Amino acid sequence: MSRKPGMADASRGQVVPMPAAALAQVYPGVGSIQSVRDEIDATLAAMREMHRLESDQVMRAVAGLTARLVELRINIVRMEVMAPIWKNLRTQELEPTLDELGRQYAIASRLHSVRELDYRISTGAP
């Protein structure tokens, strides 16, 4: 029985590597699997640095990053039927990254609210 690339071989506890050609194949509207992975990696790198930003800056950054990843997700879902190799990338890499962006936004939003409340208390504003 042949294994799909990137799928675990349960009988041997191994993962069958994805051929390099499959990683480099370009799909209209999305690019290659490697280019999408590069975008995901760039997003993760940006999230690692968000603790240095003000909360409103984090919310703006998250909005832009989320918009791009949602665009990729929609295009990947549309072409999964023709190229099922993309499903693992979407479910195991793209969607968890979108979930984490949502958490980062929620954290930044809470921090922003706390700072706003602190400001109001310190100035006596209602």
Secondary structure as GFF3:
##gff-version 3
##sequence-region A 1 126
A	DSSP	beta_strand	8	9	.	.	.	ID=ss1
A	DSSP	beta_strand	14	15	.	.	.	ID=ss2
A	DSSP	alpha_helix	20	24	.	.	.	ID=ss3
A	DSSP	alpha_helix	33	48	.	.	.	ID=ss4
A	DSSP	three_ten_helix	50	52	.	.	.	ID=ss5
A	DSSP	alpha_helix	55	79	.	.	.	ID=ss6
A	DSSP	alpha_helix	85	89	.	.	.	ID=ss7
A	DSSP	pi_helix	90	94	.	.	.	ID=ss8
A	DSSP	alpha_helix	95	123	.	.	.	ID=ss9
###
